[in-house]
Amino acid sequence: MLLLRGCHSLTRFGPRSIQRHQVVPAVAPCAVRLCSSSGGGGDDQRSYQRSPSLTWTHGLAGLLAGTGAVLAYGLHQHKAEQVDTIGAQSSSLPIFSQEEVTKHRSLEDGVWVTYKGGVYDITEFVAMHPGGDKILLAAGGAIEPFWALYAVHNQEHVLEMLSGYKVGELSAEDRKKQQAVKSSDPYSSDPERHPVLRINSLKPFNAEPPPEILSDSYITPPAFFFKRNHLPVPQVDPASYQLHVEGLPGGSLMLSLQDLKTRFPKYTVTATLQCAGNRRSEMNKVKQVKGLNWGIAAISNATWSGAKLRDVLLAAGYGPNVAQWAQHVQFEGLDADVTGTSYGASIPLNKAVSEDGDVLLAYEMNGEELPADHGFPVRVVVPGTVGARNVKWLGKIIVSADESGSHWQQNDYKGFSPGTDWDTVDFKSAPAIQELPIQSAITTPADGAVVDRSEEEVTVKGYAWSGGGREVVRVDVSLDGGKTWHVARLRTNDKGQAAEPSPPPGRAWAWKLWEVTAPLPTEAQELEIVCKAVDNSYNMQPDTVAPTWNLRGVLSNAWHRVKVTIREDEEEE
């Protein structure tokens, strides 16, 4: 674990009218540890170090701003002794009314919050909060509604930290008033998910299917399609749904779901979506990074249907004159955090309006209406582009001279040098990820699998895909770590179905599944199976992870490797 030293030099914000009750004396004078989350918390489950000067900008994403990048704070390496139970009544502490607590809503007056009947002065913690001053939104009131947005708060060490800031108890009368108003869980209306999914975080929900399921179907069933949510899934009434299109000479255009279905031709595109953090777990083996610990299955393939974004923009007044000043098309989702900040992203204008760009405002997935987790009733599908730009639950489209100002466009989903750390990173220095690099992975056999020598051969399966519409033309597979190679057979269909026709140049939006069967090496006791893909621009995957490592753990596309043990026949032993 990494330590953030120098906490004794933290700036004090104004005088204290109440002496803080030091339940956890180790917290304030000692180092604060940034620790990894062990389970399915928010996006940030890996530790990283910040400088003692507390320059948290860029590196620490907002917990309450809904970045999906959530850090868990830990305690000092010495285990603190907890005297009081969080929220428990203590006769040694003063009693405050809600009116008195409400007076403390600024750094000048102190920042107080309540939690389960306890009163806490968190003024000194504001500078250390991973979400920055968003924590001030809870000042003077109950913190439970804000904590409900991210499950990372519901961890023992977070509660222990809070206990160190306890200054009193809420009056019995105001306790009863708080209990009468139940804080709602913003995730309570999230849809049910298939139990086979491997969960990376519950709130917001992020999960991937077992890898072997991916190679079972060329078109991924929605239930198994990887889930990447940054915020709670919004409840949208299709009857009252309105899509706002802004920034064009004709003024704002509002379209209902029925408008999209009846006023514009329906197009269908088969396209693969991949999270920028797919295969991040392999980067974590080199050095811990910030982000969800995705395996190899944060990628899926589906058939999407809807109106072309180009057609909608033309109807809203787009013309050649617009291209003289506009460069981007921004998207805003209907998913929002407690501050009302919605998920947002943007793509280049030329991609949005290109006849060959195939950008859809999709309302169907695999021939059915979009499932809730995948953007019902309307989402953007930007073929060949990182999943982060494929905004779900689409509420607004803005044609602009500027990129989206969203956190996820400006301060996330960017790649950096392996030598860049959280003390030196400048997010403005790198472009937002759009097209993704060549990718492939082995879905079966799994790492650590055992094959019998008597089988004499092994079958290896996987997927391959390249961003920007570049077609995968070859996948090479090795059983001996890259010394010798076999060329895999590619397929664009499921068994018994006709193969997809070869796509036009620059419009290969869908992955290819691949398979190779090779004899087991005679003398080998262990196989190191490796795959690497090549696209029609002859882009190839790097052979190792380390040179591509970056602090955010994105763009992980090195040769994929699994080790398999060969079990000898008993009679031979």
C-alpha positions as CSV (number, residue, x, y, z in Angstrom):
1,M,0.0,0.0,0.0
2,L,1.1,3.5,-0.7
3,L,1.3,6.2,1.9
4,L,0.4,9.8,1.5
5,R,2.8,11.5,3.9
6,G,2.9,14.9,5.4
7,C,-0.7,15.0,6.7
8,H,0.5,17.0,9.7
9,S,1.0,20.0,7.3
10,L,-2.6,20.0,6.0
11,T,-4.2,23.4,6.0
12,R,-6.6,24.0,8.9
13,F,-9.8,25.7,7.9
14,G,-10.7,28.3,10.5
15,P,-11.2,28.0,14.3
16,R,-13.1,25.2,15.9
17,S,-15.9,26.0,18.3
18,I,-16.1,22.4,19.2
19,Q,-13.1,20.2,20.1
20,R,-13.4,17.1,17.8
21,H,-13.9,13.9,19.6
22,Q,-10.8,11.9,18.7
23,V,-12.2,8.4,18.3
24,V,-9.5,7.5,15.8
25,P,-6.4,9.5,17.0
26,A,-4.2,8.0,14.3
27,V,-6.1,9.6,11.4
28,A,-5.3,13.3,11.7
29,P,-1.6,13.4,12.7
30,C,-0.5,10.5,10.7
31,A,-0.3,9.4,7.1
32,V,-3.5,8.6,5.3
33,R,-3.3,5.4,3.2
34,L,-4.8,5.1,-0.2
35,C,-5.8,1.5,-0.5
36,S,-7.3,-0.7,-3.1
37,S,-10.9,-1.9,-2.8
38,S,-11.1,-5.6,-2.5
39,G,-14.5,-6.2,-3.9
40,G,-16.9,-4.6,-6.3
41,G,-16.7,-1.0,-5.3
42,G,-16.5,1.9,-7.7
43,D,-14.3,2.2,-10.7
44,D,-11.1,2.9,-8.8
45,Q,-10.0,-0.2,-7.1
46,R,-6.2,0.4,-7.3
47,S,-4.0,2.6,-5.2
48,Y,-1.9,5.4,-6.3
49,Q,0.2,8.1,-4.6
50,R,-0.3,11.8,-4.5
51,S,2.1,14.4,-3.4
52,P,2.1,15.8,0.2
53,S,0.9,19.2,-1.2
54,L,-2.5,17.6,-1.9
55,T,-2.6,18.4,-5.6
56,W,-5.5,16.2,-6.2
57,T,-6.6,17.7,-9.6
58,H,-6.9,15.3,-12.5
59,G,-5.7,12.3,-10.5
60,L,-8.6,12.0,-8.1
61,A,-11.9,11.7,-9.9
62,G,-15.1,12.8,-8.3
63,L,-16.9,10.2,-6.2
64,L,-20.1,12.2,-6.2
65,A,-19.6,13.7,-9.6
66,G,-20.3,10.2,-10.9
67,T,-17.0,9.5,-12.6
68,G,-17.3,5.8,-11.9
69,A,-13.7,6.2,-10.7
70,V,-14.1,5.7,-6.9
71,L,-11.2,5.5,-4.4
72,A,-11.5,3.9,-1.0
73,Y,-9.7,5.8,1.7
74,G,-8.0,3.7,4.4
75,L,-6.5,4.3,7.8
76,H,-2.9,4.6,8.9
77,Q,-0.9,1.4,9.0
78,H,-1.4,1.3,12.8
79,K,-4.8,0.0,13.6
80,A,-6.8,2.7,15.3
81,E,-8.8,1.9,18.4
82,Q,-12.5,2.7,17.9
83,V,-14.1,3.8,21.1
84,D,-17.5,4.8,19.8
85,T,-19.8,3.0,17.4
86,I,-20.8,5.0,14.3
87,G,-24.2,6.6,15.0
88,A,-24.4,5.3,18.5
89,Q,-25.5,7.5,21.3
90,S,-22.7,8.8,23.5
91,S,-23.4,10.7,26.8
92,S,-19.9,12.3,26.6
93,L,-20.7,14.2,23.5
94,P,-22.9,17.3,23.2
95,I,-26.3,17.2,21.6
96,F,-27.0,19.4,18.5
97,S,-30.2,20.3,16.8
98,Q,-30.5,20.0,13.0
99,E,-30.8,23.8,12.9
100,E,-27.4,24.1,14.6
101,V,-25.8,21.6,12.2
102,T,-27.2,23.5,9.2
103,K,-25.2,26.5,10.2
104,H,-22.0,24.7,9.3
105,R,-22.1,24.5,5.6
106,S,-18.9,26.2,4.5
107,L,-15.1,26.0,5.1
108,E,-15.4,29.3,7.0
109,D,-18.1,28.1,9.4
110,G,-17.0,24.5,9.3
111,V,-18.4,21.6,7.4
112,W,-20.7,19.4,9.5
113,V,-22.7,16.4,8.4
114,T,-24.9,13.9,10.1
115,Y,-24.8,10.1,9.8
116,K,-27.2,7.7,11.6
117,G,-27.8,10.3,14.3
118,G,-24.2,11.3,14.8
119,V,-22.8,14.8,14.0
120,Y,-19.4,15.0,12.3
121,D,-17.1,18.0,11.6
122,I,-15.4,16.9,8.4
123,T,-13.9,20.3,7.5
124,E,-10.3,19.0,7.5
125,F,-11.3,16.1,5.3
126,V,-12.6,18.2,2.5
127,A,-9.2,18.8,1.0
128,M,-8.5,15.0,1.1
129,H,-11.8,13.9,-0.4
130,P,-11.3,12.1,-3.7
131,G,-14.4,13.8,-5.1
132,G,-13.0,17.2,-4.3
133,D,-15.4,19.8,-2.9
134,K,-18.4,17.9,-4.2
135,I,-18.6,16.7,-0.6
136,L,-19.8,20.2,0.3
137,L,-23.1,19.4,-1.2
138,A,-23.9,17.3,1.9
139,A,-22.8,20.1,4.3
140,G,-25.2,20.9,7.0
141,G,-27.3,17.8,6.4
142,A,-27.4,14.0,6.2
143,I,-24.7,12.3,4.2
144,E,-26.5,9.0,3.6
145,P,-28.2,10.1,0.3
146,F,-24.8,11.1,-1.1
147,W,-23.1,7.9,0.1
148,A,-25.8,5.8,-1.5
149,L,-24.5,6.7,-4.9
150,Y,-21.3,4.7,-4.5
151,A,-21.1,1.5,-2.6
152,V,-17.4,2.1,-1.8
153,H,-18.6,4.2,1.2
154,N,-20.1,1.2,2.8
155,Q,-16.8,-0.2,3.9
156,E,-15.5,-0.5,7.5
157,H,-12.5,1.6,7.0
158,V,-14.5,4.5,5.6
159,L,-16.8,4.4,8.6
160,E,-13.8,4.2,10.9
161,M,-12.4,7.4,9.3
162,L,-15.7,9.1,9.7
163,S,-15.8,8.2,13.4
164,G,-12.6,10.3,13.9
165,Y,-14.5,13.4,13.0
166,K,-17.4,12.9,15.4
167,V,-18.3,16.0,17.5
168,G,-21.7,15.2,18.9
169,E,-25.1,13.6,18.6
170,L,-28.2,14.8,16.8
171,S,-31.2,15.6,19.1
172,A,-33.7,12.8,19.6
173,E,-36.4,14.9,17.9
174,D,-34.4,15.5,14.8
175,R,-33.3,11.8,14.7
176,K,-36.9,10.9,14.5
177,K,-37.5,13.3,11.6
178,Q,-34.5,11.8,9.7
179,Q,-35.8,8.3,10.3
180,A,-39.2,9.3,8.9
181,V,-37.6,10.3,5.7
182,K,-36.0,7.2,4.3
183,S,-33.0,7.8,2.1
184,S,-33.6,6.1,-1.2
185,D,-31.0,3.9,-2.9
186,P,-30.5,5.4,-6.4
187,Y,-29.7,1.8,-7.6
188,S,-32.9,0.3,-6.3
189,S,-34.6,0.4,-9.7
190,D,-31.6,-1.0,-11.6
191,P,-32.6,-4.0,-13.8
192,E,-31.9,-7.6,-12.9
193,R,-28.7,-9.1,-14.4
194,H,-27.7,-12.6,-15.4
195,P,-26.0,-14.5,-12.5
196,V,-23.2,-15.7,-14.8
197,L,-21.8,-12.2,-15.1
198,R,-18.5,-11.6,-13.3
199,I,-19.1,-8.4,-11.3
200,N,-16.4,-5.7,-11.1
201,S,-18.6,-3.3,-9.2
202,L,-22.2,-3.4,-8.0
203,K,-22.9,0.4,-7.6
204,P,-22.6,1.5,-10.4
205,F,-23.0,-1.9,-12.0
206,N,-20.1,-3.1,-14.1
207,A,-19.7,-6.7,-15.1
208,E,-18.3,-9.0,-17.9
209,P,-19.3,-12.5,-19.0
210,P,-17.1,-15.6,-18.6
211,P,-14.6,-15.5,-21.5
212,E,-15.7,-18.8,-22.9
213,I,-19.2,-17.5,-23.4
214,L,-17.9,-14.8,-25.8
215,S,-16.7,-17.3,-28.4
216,D,-19.9,-19.3,-28.2
217,S,-21.9,-16.7,-30.2
218,Y,-20.8,-14.3,-33.0
219,I,-23.7,-12.1,-31.9
220,T,-23.6,-11.6,-28.1
221,P,-26.9,-12.1,-26.4
222,P,-27.8,-8.9,-24.5
223,A,-27.8,-10.8,-21.1
224,F,-24.1,-11.7,-21.6
225,F,-23.1,-8.4,-23.3
226,F,-20.7,-6.7,-20.9
227,K,-22.2,-4.0,-18.7
228,R,-20.5,-0.6,-18.2
229,N,-22.4,1.9,-16.2
230,H,-21.0,5.1,-14.6
231,L,-24.2,6.0,-12.7
232,P,-27.5,4.5,-11.8
233,V,-29.6,3.2,-14.7
234,P,-32.3,5.9,-15.3
235,Q,-36.0,5.1,-15.6
236,V,-37.2,6.6,-18.9
237,D,-40.8,6.6,-20.0
238,P,-40.7,5.9,-23.8
239,A,-44.0,7.7,-24.3
240,S,-42.7,11.0,-22.9
241,Y,-39.1,10.6,-24.1
242,Q,-37.7,13.6,-25.9
243,L,-34.3,13.9,-27.7
244,H,-33.0,17.4,-27.9
245,V,-30.8,18.4,-30.9
246,E,-29.0,21.7,-30.4
247,G,-26.3,23.9,-31.9
248,L,-27.5,24.1,-35.5
249,P,-28.9,27.1,-37.5
250,G,-32.4,25.8,-37.5
251,G,-32.6,26.0,-33.7
252,S,-33.4,23.3,-31.2
253,L,-35.1,20.2,-32.6
254,M,-37.0,17.8,-30.3
255,L,-37.7,14.3,-31.3
256,S,-39.8,11.6,-29.6
257,L,-39.0,8.0,-29.8
258,Q,-41.8,7.6,-32.3
259,D,-40.3,10.4,-34.4
260,L,-37.0,8.6,-34.6
261,K,-38.8,5.4,-35.7
262,T,-41.1,7.0,-38.3
263,R,-39.4,10.1,-39.7
264,F,-36.0,8.5,-40.5
265,P,-35.0,5.4,-42.3
266,K,-34.1,2.5,-40.1
267,Y,-30.5,1.2,-40.5
268,T,-28.9,-1.9,-39.0
269,V,-25.2,-2.2,-38.2
270,T,-23.4,-5.1,-36.6
271,A,-20.7,-3.5,-34.4
272,T,-18.4,-4.5,-31.6
273,L,-18.2,-2.3,-28.5
274,Q,-15.2,-2.5,-26.2
275,C,-14.4,-0.7,-23.0
276,A,-11.2,1.3,-22.9
277,G,-10.3,-0.7,-19.8
278,N,-10.7,-4.1,-21.3
279,R,-7.8,-6.4,-20.1
280,R,-6.8,-3.8,-17.5
281,S,-6.1,-6.7,-15.1
282,E,-3.0,-7.5,-17.1
283,M,-1.6,-4.0,-16.6
284,N,-2.3,-4.5,-12.8
285,K,0.1,-7.4,-12.9
286,V,2.9,-5.0,-14.1
287,K,2.0,-2.2,-11.7
288,Q,-1.3,-1.2,-10.1
289,V,-3.4,1.2,-12.0
290,K,-6.6,3.2,-11.3
291,G,-9.8,1.6,-12.6
292,L,-12.0,-1.5,-12.7
293,N,-10.1,-4.7,-12.8
294,W,-11.5,-5.9,-16.2
295,G,-10.5,-9.2,-17.6
296,I,-10.7,-10.0,-21.3
297,A,-14.4,-9.9,-21.7
298,A,-15.2,-6.1,-21.5
299,I,-16.0,-6.5,-25.2
300,S,-19.1,-7.8,-27.0
301,N,-20.7,-7.8,-30.5
302,A,-24.3,-7.0,-31.4
303,T,-26.6,-5.9,-34.2
304,W,-27.9,-2.4,-33.7
305,S,-30.8,-0.7,-35.4
306,G,-32.0,2.9,-35.5
307,A,-31.8,6.2,-37.3
308,K,-28.5,7.4,-38.6
309,L,-27.1,10.4,-36.7
310,R,-26.3,12.0,-40.0
311,D,-30.0,12.0,-41.1
312,V,-31.1,13.5,-37.8
313,L,-28.5,16.3,-38.0
314,L,-29.5,17.1,-41.6
315,A,-33.1,17.3,-40.4
316,A,-32.0,19.7,-37.7
317,G,-30.3,22.1,-40.2
318,Y,-26.8,20.7,-40.7
319,G,-25.2,21.9,-43.9
320,P,-21.7,22.6,-45.4
321,N,-21.6,26.0,-43.7
322,V,-21.8,24.3,-40.2
323,A,-18.6,22.4,-40.9
324,Q,-16.7,25.7,-41.2
325,W,-17.0,26.3,-37.5
326,A,-18.2,23.1,-35.9
327,Q,-15.8,20.2,-35.1
328,H,-17.5,18.0,-32.6
329,V,-20.8,16.5,-31.8
330,Q,-21.5,16.2,-28.0
331,F,-23.8,13.7,-26.4
332,E,-25.4,13.9,-23.0
333,G,-27.1,10.9,-21.3
334,L,-30.1,10.9,-19.0
335,D,-28.1,9.1,-16.3
336,A,-27.0,11.7,-13.7
337,D,-25.4,11.9,-10.2
338,V,-26.9,13.6,-7.2
339,T,-25.6,17.0,-8.5
340,G,-27.6,16.6,-11.7
341,T,-24.4,16.1,-13.7
342,S,-25.1,13.7,-16.6
343,Y,-22.7,11.4,-18.3
344,G,-21.3,13.0,-21.5
345,A,-18.9,12.5,-24.4
346,S,-18.3,13.7,-27.9
347,I,-17.0,12.5,-31.3
348,P,-15.5,14.4,-34.2
349,L,-18.1,16.0,-36.5
350,N,-16.7,14.3,-39.6
351,K,-17.4,10.9,-38.0
352,A,-20.9,11.9,-37.0
353,V,-21.9,13.2,-40.5
354,S,-20.0,10.8,-42.7
355,E,-22.2,8.5,-44.9
356,D,-19.7,5.8,-44.1
357,G,-19.5,6.5,-40.4
358,D,-22.6,4.5,-39.7
359,V,-23.2,6.3,-36.4
360,L,-26.7,5.3,-35.1
361,L,-29.2,6.6,-32.7
362,A,-30.1,3.0,-31.9
363,Y,-33.4,1.9,-30.4
364,E,-32.9,-1.9,-31.0
365,M,-30.3,-4.4,-30.1
366,N,-30.3,-7.8,-31.7
367,G,-33.8,-7.2,-33.2
368,E,-35.4,-6.2,-29.8
369,E,-35.9,-2.9,-28.0
370,L,-32.8,-1.9,-26.1
371,P,-32.5,-3.4,-22.6
372,A,-32.3,-1.0,-19.8
373,D,-28.6,-1.6,-19.1
374,H,-27.8,-0.9,-22.7
375,G,-29.5,2.5,-23.0
376,F,-33.2,2.1,-23.4
377,P,-34.9,3.8,-25.1
378,V,-32.1,5.3,-27.3
379,R,-28.4,5.2,-27.3
380,V,-25.6,6.3,-29.6
381,V,-23.7,3.6,-31.3
382,V,-20.4,4.9,-32.8
383,P,-18.9,1.9,-34.7
384,G,-15.1,1.5,-34.4
385,T,-14.9,3.9,-31.5
386,V,-14.2,3.3,-27.8
387,G,-17.3,2.3,-25.7
388,A,-17.1,5.5,-23.7
389,R,-18.3,7.6,-26.6
390,N,-21.3,5.3,-27.2
391,V,-23.5,7.3,-24.8
392,K,-26.5,5.4,-23.4
393,W,-30.0,6.8,-22.4
394,L,-29.3,9.6,-24.9
395,G,-31.0,12.9,-23.9
396,K,-29.2,15.6,-25.8
397,I,-27.1,16.1,-29.0
398,I,-25.1,19.3,-29.4
399,V,-23.2,20.3,-32.5
400,S,-20.3,22.4,-31.2
401,A,-16.9,23.9,-32.0
402,D,-15.7,22.3,-28.8
403,E,-15.3,18.8,-27.4
404,S,-17.6,17.8,-24.6
405,G,-16.6,19.4,-21.3
406,S,-17.6,16.2,-19.5
407,H,-15.2,14.7,-17.0
408,W,-15.2,11.5,-19.0
409,Q,-14.0,13.4,-22.1
410,Q,-11.5,15.7,-20.5
411,N,-10.1,13.9,-17.5
412,D,-10.6,10.3,-18.2
413,Y,-10.2,7.7,-21.0
414,K,-6.9,9.0,-22.2
415,G,-3.5,7.3,-22.6
416,F,-0.2,8.3,-21.2
417,S,3.5,7.2,-21.2
418,P,4.5,4.5,-18.7
419,G,6.6,7.1,-17.1
420,T,3.7,9.4,-16.3
421,D,2.3,9.2,-12.7
422,W,-0.4,10.9,-10.8
423,D,1.9,13.6,-9.7
424,T,2.9,14.6,-13.2
425,V,-0.1,13.7,-15.4
426,D,-1.7,16.5,-17.4
427,F,-4.9,15.4,-18.9
428,K,-5.0,18.3,-21.3
429,S,-1.8,17.1,-22.9
430,A,-3.4,13.9,-24.4
431,P,-6.3,13.5,-26.8
432,A,-9.4,11.7,-25.8
433,I,-9.5,8.1,-27.0
434,Q,-11.7,7.6,-30.0
435,E,-10.6,4.7,-32.3
436,L,-9.1,1.7,-30.4
437,P,-6.1,-0.3,-31.4
438,I,-5.9,-3.9,-32.7
439,Q,-7.0,-6.4,-30.1
440,S,-7.3,-10.2,-29.7
441,A,-7.7,-12.6,-26.7
442,I,-8.0,-16.3,-26.0
443,T,-11.3,-17.2,-24.6
444,T,-10.6,-21.0,-24.3
445,P,-8.8,-22.8,-22.8
446,A,-8.6,-20.7,-19.7
447,D,-5.3,-19.8,-17.9
448,G,-4.4,-22.7,-15.7
449,A,-6.5,-25.3,-17.6
450,V,-5.3,-28.9,-17.8
451,V,-5.5,-31.0,-21.0
452,D,-4.8,-34.8,-21.2
453,R,-2.0,-36.0,-23.2
454,S,-4.3,-38.7,-24.6
455,E,-6.3,-36.0,-26.4
456,E,-3.2,-35.4,-28.6
457,E,-4.3,-32.0,-29.7
458,V,-5.7,-28.8,-28.3
459,T,-8.3,-26.4,-29.7
460,V,-7.9,-22.7,-29.0
461,K,-10.6,-20.1,-29.5
462,G,-10.9,-16.4,-29.1
463,Y,-11.9,-13.0,-30.6
464,A,-10.1,-10.3,-32.6
465,W,-11.1,-6.8,-33.4
466,S,-9.6,-3.5,-34.6
467,G,-11.0,0.0,-34.2
468,G,-11.7,2.6,-36.9
469,G,-13.3,0.1,-39.2
470,R,-10.0,-1.7,-39.9
471,E,-10.7,-5.4,-40.7
472,V,-8.9,-8.2,-38.9
473,V,-7.2,-10.2,-41.6
474,R,-5.2,-12.7,-39.6
475,V,-4.8,-14.2,-36.1
476,D,-1.6,-16.0,-35.2
477,V,-1.5,-18.5,-32.4
478,S,1.5,-20.1,-30.7
479,L,1.6,-23.0,-28.2
480,D,5.2,-22.4,-27.1
481,G,5.3,-18.7,-26.1
482,G,5.9,-17.4,-29.6
483,K,8.6,-19.6,-31.0
484,T,6.4,-21.3,-33.6
485,W,3.0,-20.1,-34.9
486,H,-0.3,-21.4,-36.4
487,V,-2.7,-19.3,-38.4
488,A,-6.2,-19.4,-36.9
489,R,-9.4,-19.8,-38.9
490,L,-11.6,-16.7,-38.8
491,R,-15.4,-16.7,-38.7
492,T,-18.1,-14.0,-38.9
493,N,-21.1,-16.2,-38.1
494,D,-22.5,-18.8,-35.8
495,K,-22.6,-22.5,-36.7
496,G,-25.4,-23.2,-39.2
497,Q,-25.7,-19.6,-40.3
498,A,-24.4,-17.8,-43.3
499,A,-21.2,-15.9,-42.9
500,E,-21.5,-12.1,-42.8
501,P,-20.4,-10.6,-46.2
502,S,-17.0,-9.0,-46.3
503,P,-17.4,-5.3,-45.2
504,P,-16.6,-2.4,-47.4
505,P,-13.1,-1.0,-46.8
506,G,-13.0,1.1,-43.6
507,R,-16.3,-0.3,-42.4
508,A,-15.3,-3.5,-40.6
509,W,-17.2,-2.7,-37.4
510,A,-17.6,-6.2,-36.0
511,W,-15.2,-8.6,-34.5
512,K,-14.1,-11.9,-35.8
513,L,-14.1,-15.1,-33.8
514,W,-11.2,-17.4,-34.4
515,E,-10.3,-21.0,-33.8
516,V,-7.3,-23.2,-34.3
517,T,-6.6,-26.9,-33.5
518,A,-3.0,-28.0,-33.1
519,P,-1.2,-31.1,-32.0
520,L,0.2,-31.2,-28.5
521,P,4.0,-30.8,-28.6
522,T,5.6,-34.2,-27.8
523,E,8.0,-33.2,-25.0
524,A,6.1,-30.3,-23.5
525,Q,4.6,-30.5,-20.1
526,E,3.2,-27.0,-20.2
527,L,1.9,-24.8,-23.0
528,E,2.2,-21.1,-23.1
529,I,-0.5,-20.2,-25.6
530,V,-0.2,-16.8,-27.2
531,C,-2.4,-15.0,-29.7
532,K,-1.8,-11.9,-31.8
533,A,-4.0,-10.3,-34.4
534,V,-3.2,-8.3,-37.6
535,D,-5.6,-5.8,-39.3
536,N,-5.7,-4.7,-42.9
537,S,-3.4,-1.8,-42.2
538,Y,-0.9,-4.3,-40.8
539,N,-1.2,-3.0,-37.3
540,M,-0.1,-5.7,-34.9
541,Q,-0.3,-6.1,-31.1
542,P,2.8,-5.4,-29.0
543,D,4.3,-8.6,-27.5
544,T,4.4,-7.4,-23.8
545,V,2.3,-5.3,-21.5
546,A,5.0,-3.2,-19.8
547,P,5.7,-0.8,-22.6
548,T,2.0,0.0,-23.0
549,W,1.4,0.4,-19.2
550,N,-0.3,3.6,-18.3
551,L,-1.7,5.0,-15.0
552,R,-5.3,4.6,-16.1
553,G,-4.9,1.1,-17.4
554,V,-6.5,1.7,-20.7
555,L,-5.6,0.5,-24.3
556,S,-4.3,-2.9,-23.0
557,N,-3.7,-4.9,-26.1
558,A,-0.5,-6.9,-25.8
559,W,-0.3,-10.5,-26.9
560,H,-2.7,-12.5,-24.8
561,R,-1.1,-15.4,-23.0
562,V,-2.5,-18.3,-21.1
563,K,-0.6,-21.3,-19.6
564,V,-2.0,-24.8,-19.8
565,T,-0.7,-27.9,-18.1
566,I,-0.5,-31.2,-20.0
567,R,-1.5,-34.2,-17.8
568,E,0.3,-37.4,-18.7
569,D,-1.6,-40.7,-19.1
570,E,-1.5,-42.6,-15.8
571,E,-0.2,-45.8,-17.4
572,E,2.7,-43.9,-18.9
573,E,3.6,-42.7,-15.4
